[in-house]
Protein backbone atom coordinates (compact mmCIF):
# COMPACT_ATOMS: atom_id res chain seq x y z
CA UNK A 1 0.00 0.00 0.00
CA UNK A 2 1.32 3.42 -0.97
CA UNK A 3 1.79 6.14 1.67
CA UNK A 4 -0.82 8.38 0.00
CA UNK A 5 -3.31 5.52 0.01
CA UNK A 6 -2.65 4.92 3.70
CA UNK A 7 -3.27 8.56 4.51
CA UNK A 8 -6.42 8.65 2.39
CA UNK A 9 -7.73 5.49 4.04
CA UNK A 10 -6.90 6.79 7.49
CA UNK A 11 -8.62 10.18 6.99
CA UNK A 12 -11.59 8.99 4.90
CA UNK A 13 -13.99 8.45 7.85
CA UNK A 14 -13.47 12.05 8.99
CA UNK A 15 -14.34 13.61 5.62
CA UNK A 16 -11.74 16.38 6.06
CA UNK A 17 -12.01 18.22 2.73
CA UNK A 18 -15.42 19.89 3.28
CA UNK A 19 -14.43 20.80 6.84
CA UNK A 20 -11.17 22.38 5.68
CA UNK A 21 -12.73 24.25 2.75
CA UNK A 22 -15.62 25.58 4.81
CA UNK A 23 -13.54 26.86 7.72
CA UNK A 24 -10.91 28.38 5.45
CA UNK A 25 -13.52 30.05 3.27
CA UNK A 26 -15.28 31.62 6.27
CA UNK A 27 -11.99 33.02 7.59
CA UNK A 28 -10.76 34.10 4.16
CA UNK A 29 -14.01 35.71 3.02
CA UNK A 30 -14.60 37.46 6.35
CA UNK A 31 -11.13 39.00 6.29
CA UNK A 32 -11.29 40.16 2.69
CA UNK A 33 -14.79 41.54 3.03
CA UNK A 34 -13.58 43.64 5.96
CA UNK A 35 -10.66 44.89 3.86
CA UNK A 36 -13.00 45.78 0.98
CA UNK A 37 -15.40 47.65 3.27
CA UNK A 38 -12.47 49.60 4.71
CA UNK A 39 -11.12 50.46 1.25
CA UNK A 40 -14.58 51.43 0.02
CA UNK A 41 -15.00 53.76 2.99
CA UNK A 42 -11.56 55.32 2.47
CA UNK A 43 -12.13 55.83 -1.25
CA UNK A 44 -15.53 57.46 -0.74
CA UNK A 45 -17.64 54.69 -2.26
CA UNK A 46 -19.33 54.35 1.12
CA UNK A 47 -20.38 57.77 2.33
CA UNK A 48 -22.46 56.93 5.39
CA UNK A 49 -23.12 54.26 7.97
CA UNK A 50 -26.30 53.05 6.22
CA UNK A 51 -24.34 51.91 3.17
CA UNK A 52 -21.86 50.11 5.40
CA UNK A 53 -24.78 48.44 7.18
CA UNK A 54 -25.99 47.15 3.82
CA UNK A 55 -22.62 45.48 3.30
CA UNK A 56 -22.80 43.96 6.77
CA UNK A 57 -26.22 42.58 5.87
CA UNK A 58 -24.56 40.86 2.93
CA UNK A 59 -22.09 39.38 5.41
CA UNK A 60 -25.00 37.96 7.45
CA UNK A 61 -26.41 36.31 4.34
CA UNK A 62 -22.98 34.80 3.61
CA UNK A 63 -22.82 33.42 7.14
CA UNK A 64 -26.26 31.87 6.67
CA UNK A 65 -24.86 30.01 3.66
CA UNK A 66 -21.85 28.99 5.76
CA UNK A 67 -24.17 27.68 8.49
CA UNK A 68 -25.92 25.47 5.95
CA UNK A 69 -22.50 24.30 4.78
CA UNK A 70 -21.63 23.43 8.37
CA UNK A 71 -24.63 21.10 8.48
CA UNK A 72 -23.04 19.15 5.63
CA UNK A 73 -19.40 19.36 6.74
CA UNK A 74 -20.03 18.68 10.43
CA UNK A 75 -23.06 16.38 10.61
CA UNK A 76 -24.38 15.82 14.10
CA UNK A 77 -24.49 12.07 13.54
CA UNK A 78 -20.69 11.93 13.80
CA UNK A 79 -20.92 13.18 17.37
CA UNK A 80 -24.24 11.69 18.50
CA UNK A 81 -23.73 9.32 21.37
CA UNK A 82 -20.22 10.53 22.09
CA UNK A 83 -19.43 11.26 25.72
CA UNK A 84 -18.29 14.80 24.96
CA UNK A 85 -18.40 16.13 28.50
CA UNK A 86 -16.41 13.23 29.83
CA UNK A 87 -18.76 12.86 32.76
CA UNK A 88 -18.64 9.51 34.44
CA UNK A 89 -21.95 7.73 34.76
CA UNK A 90 -22.25 5.85 38.03
CA UNK A 91 -24.49 2.82 37.96
CA UNK A 92 -26.42 1.53 40.94
CA UNK A 93 -24.29 -1.63 41.13
CA UNK A 94 -21.09 0.34 41.62
CA UNK A 95 -22.14 2.21 44.74
CA UNK A 96 -19.69 2.96 47.51
CA UNK A 97 -19.56 0.46 50.35
C-alpha positions as CSV (number, residue, x, y, z in Angstrom):
1,X,0.0,0.0,0.0
2,X,1.3,3.4,-1.0
3,X,1.8,6.1,1.7
4,X,-0.8,8.4,0.0
5,X,-3.3,5.5,0.0
6,X,-2.7,4.9,3.7
7,X,-3.3,8.6,4.5
8,X,-6.4,8.6,2.4
9,X,-7.7,5.5,4.0
10,X,-6.9,6.8,7.5
11,X,-8.6,10.2,7.0
12,X,-11.6,9.0,4.9
13,X,-14.0,8.4,7.9
14,X,-13.5,12.1,9.0
15,X,-14.3,13.6,5.6
16,X,-11.7,16.4,6.1
17,X,-12.0,18.2,2.7
18,X,-15.4,19.9,3.3
19,X,-14.4,20.8,6.8
20,X,-11.2,22.4,5.7
21,X,-12.7,24.2,2.8
22,X,-15.6,25.6,4.8
23,X,-13.5,26.9,7.7
24,X,-10.9,28.4,5.4
25,X,-13.5,30.1,3.3
26,X,-15.3,31.6,6.3
27,X,-12.0,33.0,7.6
28,X,-10.8,34.1,4.2
29,X,-14.0,35.7,3.0
30,X,-14.6,37.5,6.4
31,X,-11.1,39.0,6.3
32,X,-11.3,40.2,2.7
33,X,-14.8,41.5,3.0
34,X,-13.6,43.6,6.0
35,X,-10.7,44.9,3.9
36,X,-13.0,45.8,1.0
37,X,-15.4,47.7,3.3
38,X,-12.5,49.6,4.7
39,X,-11.1,50.5,1.3
40,X,-14.6,51.4,0.0
41,X,-15.0,53.8,3.0
42,X,-11.6,55.3,2.5
43,X,-12.1,55.8,-1.2
44,X,-15.5,57.5,-0.7
45,X,-17.6,54.7,-2.3
46,X,-19.3,54.3,1.1
47,X,-20.4,57.8,2.3
48,X,-22.5,56.9,5.4
49,X,-23.1,54.3,8.0
50,X,-26.3,53.1,6.2
51,X,-24.3,51.9,3.2
52,X,-21.9,50.1,5.4
53,X,-24.8,48.4,7.2
54,X,-26.0,47.1,3.8
55,X,-22.6,45.5,3.3
56,X,-22.8,44.0,6.8
57,X,-26.2,42.6,5.9
58,X,-24.6,40.9,2.9
59,X,-22.1,39.4,5.4
60,X,-25.0,38.0,7.5
61,X,-26.4,36.3,4.3
62,X,-23.0,34.8,3.6
63,X,-22.8,33.4,7.1
64,X,-26.3,31.9,6.7
65,X,-24.9,30.0,3.7
66,X,-21.8,29.0,5.8
67,X,-24.2,27.7,8.5
68,X,-25.9,25.5,5.9
69,X,-22.5,24.3,4.8
70,X,-21.6,23.4,8.4
71,X,-24.6,21.1,8.5
72,X,-23.0,19.2,5.6
73,X,-19.4,19.4,6.7
74,X,-20.0,18.7,10.4
75,X,-23.1,16.4,10.6
76,X,-24.4,15.8,14.1
77,X,-24.5,12.1,13.5
78,X,-20.7,11.9,13.8
79,X,-20.9,13.2,17.4
80,X,-24.2,11.7,18.5
81,X,-23.7,9.3,21.4
82,X,-20.2,10.5,22.1
83,X,-19.4,11.3,25.7
84,X,-18.3,14.8,25.0
85,X,-18.4,16.1,28.5
86,X,-16.4,13.2,29.8
87,X,-18.8,12.9,32.8
88,X,-18.6,9.5,34.4
89,X,-21.9,7.7,34.8
90,X,-22.3,5.9,38.0
91,X,-24.5,2.8,38.0
92,X,-26.4,1.5,40.9
93,X,-24.3,-1.6,41.1
94,X,-21.1,0.3,41.6
95,X,-22.1,2.2,44.7
96,X,-19.7,3.0,47.5
97,X,-19.6,0.5,50.4
